[in-house]
Amino acid sequence: MTPRTVLVPVDPRILSSYGPGGTATSIPRAQLRPLRDLAGGRATPDTAAALLALHEAVTAVGGDLRVTDLYRSVDTQRDARAKYDRWVAAGKPSPGTAAFDPKTMKNAYVAIPGRSWHNAARAIDVHIDALRFPGVAADRQLDRLWDIATPLGWRPIIKAPTEGVSESWHFEYMGPWARVAARRTTEEAAIAAAQDIANGELPGEGLRLQGGLHRAGYDVGEIDGIVGQRTLSALAAAGYRGSTDLATRTAFVDALPTPTSYRWPAVT
């Protein structure tokens, strides 16, 4: 299935959190690897632009933005989920204890493959300890990031900027899929957004069809991949009069404009 949106490398000024010695906060910026040089250093064009805006805003007030994770392939997500499941099956042992194996376990939530905003290339994980906004208390660094990130469209997934809470580092840029999250659920919107860039990794053209209809303003109910009467009615309301071929229907929906100010980037 041809992707609707093609990923682009992020700006070279965006740094990862990786350098000599892993992800230690003490690694000098000059030794950090650019995020675009890593396997996950790609994003949708609008997310890449939003990330650059975030980088510039953080830098302007003296902060240090380091990104530990952005795009994940479905295979990478599957491996991470397996480590999370092993940790849960083991009773969620604490890191540093004999029961916790860092090579085979992950002690932070990992979404099911195809249901993560990382799979949609629309989520970042930030190295919170490295932010170091000048004049800001250590326990208020995340608050400062929220103040900067949320007006730029970056959505945190925890309810309050509480440092040390699991997933406090995770921010999502939904772009045109925000309306799908508002109408349905965040997870269903992530499914649709991941399908938007899928190139064979994710089965389910019905999911892409339904997500695209929601994005364009047509309510088809649950995004479950089942092309039932509600989906067909939405297609008709959108003006589709073609064949019953799913690929043809999906191509039609892909071309529908979104009823927001968002404009799809040209695919070159």
Secondary structure as GFF3:
##gff-version 3
##sequence-region A 1 268
A	DSSP	beta_strand	8	9	.	.	.	ID=ss1
A	DSSP	beta_strand	15	16	.	.	.	ID=ss2
A	DSSP	three_ten_helix	29	31	.	.	.	ID=ss3
A	DSSP	three_ten_helix	35	37	.	.	.	ID=ss4
A	DSSP	beta_strand	42	43	.	.	.	ID=ss5
A	DSSP	alpha_helix	45	60	.	.	.	ID=ss6
A	DSSP	beta_strand	66	69	.	.	.	ID=ss7
A	DSSP	alpha_helix	74	89	.	.	.	ID=ss8
A	DSSP	beta_strand	123	126	.	.	.	ID=ss9
A	DSSP	three_ten_helix	128	130	.	.	.	ID=ss10
A	DSSP	three_ten_helix	138	140	.	.	.	ID=ss11
A	DSSP	alpha_helix	141	149	.	.	.	ID=ss12
A	DSSP	three_ten_helix	150	152	.	.	.	ID=ss13
A	DSSP	beta_strand	155	156	.	.	.	ID=ss14
A	DSSP	beta_strand	170	172	.	.	.	ID=ss15
A	DSSP	three_ten_helix	175	177	.	.	.	ID=ss16
A	DSSP	alpha_helix	178	183	.	.	.	ID=ss17
A	DSSP	alpha_helix	186	197	.	.	.	ID=ss18
A	DSSP	alpha_helix	205	215	.	.	.	ID=ss19
A	DSSP	alpha_helix	229	237	.	.	.	ID=ss20
A	DSSP	alpha_helix	246	254	.	.	.	ID=ss21
###
